[in-house]
Structure formats: structure tokens, C-alpha cells
Amino acid sequence: MRIALSGDMEAIAGISDVRETFGWCREYWDTGRQAYTRDVVAAAQGLLDAGADEVIVLDNHGAGAPWNILLEQLPEGVRGESVNVFDLPRLGIDALLLVGYHPPAGIKGFVPHTYVPNVRLLVDGVEIGEAHGRVWAADVPLLGITGHEALRSTLGALSETPFLTVQTG
């Protein structure tokens, strides 16, 4: 089984300063990258331990340019890829795990936004966030989500998905 792990940075365990998510704040970003990498490695190792043959890591924070994840720290069987989430079915990806997802714009929490500041997206009258967008674009089964506690209340159609809170406040 090939699993894609889509990582976002704002709702990673231990990140508490928005500057940790921006490459141009190097002294903070270096700390944020370490935290991001730890969460991604833990999730990827869990997928491998559960029977995944391969884990493809997508750095979806800031389009992953530059890479926010320290690729050299990924375990064997896990690799970073710069592929479009829309291409996952064509690439033979069987399922998706979201790591580090934050609340959408307008929700109280750490760095709430939907792709860019102050944008709110509605589909059929229901507000959606980046987690919804990734799942829709991937068009593969969703295994679970880790992220900010405030995201859980906004999941709507994804509310039955296993969710692990790794960030509060």
C-alpha cells in the first residue's frame, strides 16, 4: 500500500510562534522545521509500522518551496515528492494522511487561514478549509488528520475521520 502524507506547518506539535513557519525568519524557521520534521517522521513511521509499503511526503506548507521538512531525516521507506495532490490517484497512491492542519479563516486558533490570509471558501453554503481542499483534490481515501484542536469543529463532511489534536490554544 502506498500512502501520501500531506504536511502543513501551522498546526504542528510545538510550533507556537508564527515566525517558525516562515523561511525568511531563519532563526525561528530552523526550529519550526525541526518540529515539522519530527511530526512527519512520527506519522510516516506509524504508517510503515501499520503495513504501508511506501510513504510519499508532500510538503504542502507554502507549496514546499523551499522544503520545510528536513528530507535527510525521513526513515527508510519514506521519501519527499514535489507532486501535485491532484495526481495522487494516477501515481498509484492508495490513501492520504493529513499532518499539521490548522483551522480555516475566521475560526479562533493559531494562525487560522485558508490558503492565504482573510480568504474564506464556501462550497454549497458550507465553509471549508485547507484540509477539505487537500482531500477533495487527492481523490483517495482519507486515513486521518492531525492538527489544531479548533479544526475538529470545522470538519463537517470529514467529521467521522480519525483526528488527533497535537496543538491547542
Secondary structure as UniProt FT lines:
FT   STRAND          2..7
FT   TURN            10..11
FT   TURN            13..14
FT   HELIX           18..21
FT   TURN            23..24
FT   HELIX           26..49
FT   TURN            50..51
FT   STRAND          54..59
FT   HELIX           61..64
FT   HELIX           71..73
FT   TURN            76..77
FT   STRAND          78..80
FT   HELIX           85..87
FT   TURN            88..92
FT   STRAND          95..101
FT   TURN            105..106
FT   TURN            117..118
FT   STRAND          121..123
FT   TURN            124..125
FT   STRAND          126..128
FT   HELIX           130..138
FT   STRAND          142..148
FT   HELIX           149..152
FT   TURN            153..154
FT   HELIX           156..158
FT   TURN            159..160
FT   STRAND          163..167
//
